[in-house]
Amino acid sequence: MNAPLAPLYSAHLATLRTHADQALALGGFDHLLIAAGTPPGKFLDDQDYPFVASPHFKHWLPLTDAPGSWIAYTPGAKPKLIFVQPRDYWHVVPQAPHGYWVEHFDIVTVRSAQEAAAQLPKGRSAVIAPACPAIDGVTVNNPHAVLDFLHWHRSFKTPYELELMRHASRIGVRAHRAAEDAFRAGESEFGIHLAYLEAARQIDAELPYASIVGLNEHGAVLHYMHFDRTPPAEHRSFLIDAGASCAGYASDITRTYAAAGHGEFQALIDSMDTAQQDFVAKVRAGQSYPELHLYAHHVIAGVLREHGFIRMSAESAVESGVTSAFFPHGLGHSIGLQVHDVAGFQPDARGGSIPRPAGHPYLRMTRALEPGMVVTIEPGLYFIDMLLAELRDKPAAADVDWARVDAFRPYGGIRIEDDVACTEGAPENLTRDAFAQAD
């Protein structure tokens, strides 16, 4: 870490307690009870899926291996951690709590989830937990008023959270470097993925999301997760969308590479990289995220025209839906404790939803940017057979150079993604900063 975490955490927890006090008063509750959760069991099996702690639990403390545990908070009192450390010789038992944060909690250690539930305070409680499986003696309510308020304020990262996200970016960049090296060495998708995991020093279950590792035309599959075990006959292009975790916080990074000798595709990547950095520069307080998304469509239309794919104006390409055939997803999303973090559509702390612009159903954020928010900026340009086939049936198809499009289908597509913090001034690009530090 570049900054000492203890003082940052102390201030972070004070902020959380203030927000919890306000949320409980708003909902008419005396206590806030947050479950870490338990791993879901596999159907008709005696095995569980990997455990992932609730984001609300991780918001309060950097404890990611605590199945069955709870946080209990009552305004005016010290937060309480009810920590489950079972007697078990089948599995590794979670380590006893330790580190810079433990002094801020009253910690009670129990041996089972049932014992943990019995330690929870009685009275009017806002209980944030999965509704299933049922917990004896606990009524899960997940009150909307409390959740909406807490989600809204989770949009604004504290200095402690930003430091953890910077570190998650540095881990992700280290692994991205290794993945690029593996691509250049001619590895398969599976081999590249293994190189990524080794460099990140995280297993699949510890990553914030399943990695996308696509060679050649596989870059056109937006959520490609197949991992071919055999290298293709020729390496033309490589798209990797993969992140890393730090104390429950995520990084989300995408890069696209051209193999040596594929200069035209590299030139297209360079144009998209320039466009992406233009979008990043606009992550400023007051910027409407939907308007930035629509602006990106106009800029990408210019890239399509510059590289000979279309003959129409940028305005016509956007209005006719041509750009949506090449760039079908949203420009990005909020990120933090979850890769697609909460409150991306809320107009305020009372909840509600700001609609997406017409014709853009996959945009994951419709708010205006404010200092403290962290968002991804991830424009794409793809050659997706299904969408191009639909485009061929539209009047605008006459202004598409289909021979040029067909020549680029074997490359799949391009996506470039950075995690960017909105500040009072110029944006902080967590991803590019991490790449610069790795050079």
Stockholm file with secondary structure:
# STOCKHOLM 1.0

chainA/1-439         MNAPLAPLYSAHLATLRTHADQALALGGFDHLLIAAGTPPGKFLDDQDYPFVASPHFKHWLPLTDAPGSWIAYTPGAKPKLIFVQPRDYWHVVPQAPHGYWVEHFDIVTVRSAQEAAAQLPKGRSAVIAPACPAIDGVTVNNPHAVLDFLHWHRSFKTPYELELMRHASRIGVRAHRAAEDAFRAGESEFGIHLAYLEAARQIDAELPYASIVGLNEHGAVLHYMHFDRTPPAEHRSFLIDAGASCAGYASDITRTYAAAGHGEFQALIDSMDTAQQDFVAKVRAGQSYPELHLYAHHVIAGVLREHGFIRMSAESAVESGVTSAFFPHGLGHSIGLQVHDVAGFQPDARGGSIPRPAGHPYLRMTRALEPGMVVTIEPGLYFIDMLLAELRDKPAAADVDWARVDAFRPYGGIRIEDDVACTEGAPENLTRDAFAQAD
#=GR chainA/1-439 SS CCSCHHHHHHHHHHHHHHHHHHHHHHHTCSEEEEECCCCCBCTTSSCBCCCCCCHHHHHHCSCCCCTTCEEEECTTSCCEEEEECCCCSSSCCCCCCCSTTGGGSEEEEESSHHHHHHTSCCSSEEEESCSSSCCTTCCCCCCHHHHHHHHHHHTSCCHHHHHHHHHHHHHHHHHHHHHHHHHHTTCCHHHHHHHHHHHHTCCGGGSSSCCEEEEGGGGGSTTCCCCCSSCCSSCCEEEEEECCEETTEECCEEEEEECTTCHHHHHHHHHHHHHHHHHHHTCCTTCBHHHHHHHHHHHHHHHHHHTTSBCSCHHHHHHTTHHHHHCCSCSCCBCSSSSSCSCSSCSBTTBCCCCCCTTCTTCCCCSBCCTTCEEEECCEEECCHHHHHHHHTSGGGGGBCHHHHHHHGGGCEEECBEEEECCSSSCEEHHHHHHHHHC
#=GC SS_cons         CCSCHHHHHHHHHHHHHHHHHHHHHHHTCSEEEEECCCCCBCTTSSCBCCCCCCHHHHHHCSCCCCTTCEEEECTTSCCEEEEECCCCSSSCCCCCCCSTTGGGSEEEEESSHHHHHHTSCCSSEEEESCSSSCCTTCCCCCCHHHHHHHHHHHTSCCHHHHHHHHHHHHHHHHHHHHHHHHHHTTCCHHHHHHHHHHHHTCCGGGSSSCCEEEEGGGGGSTTCCCCCSSCCSSCCEEEEEECCEETTEECCEEEEEECTTCHHHHHHHHHHHHHHHHHHHTCCTTCBHHHHHHHHHHHHHHHHHHTTSBCSCHHHHHHTTHHHHHCCSCSCCBCSSSSSCSCSSCSBTTBCCCCCCTTCTTCCCCSBCCTTCEEEECCEEECCHHHHHHHHTSGGGGGBCHHHHHHHGGGCEEECBEEEECCSSSCEEHHHHHHHHHC
//
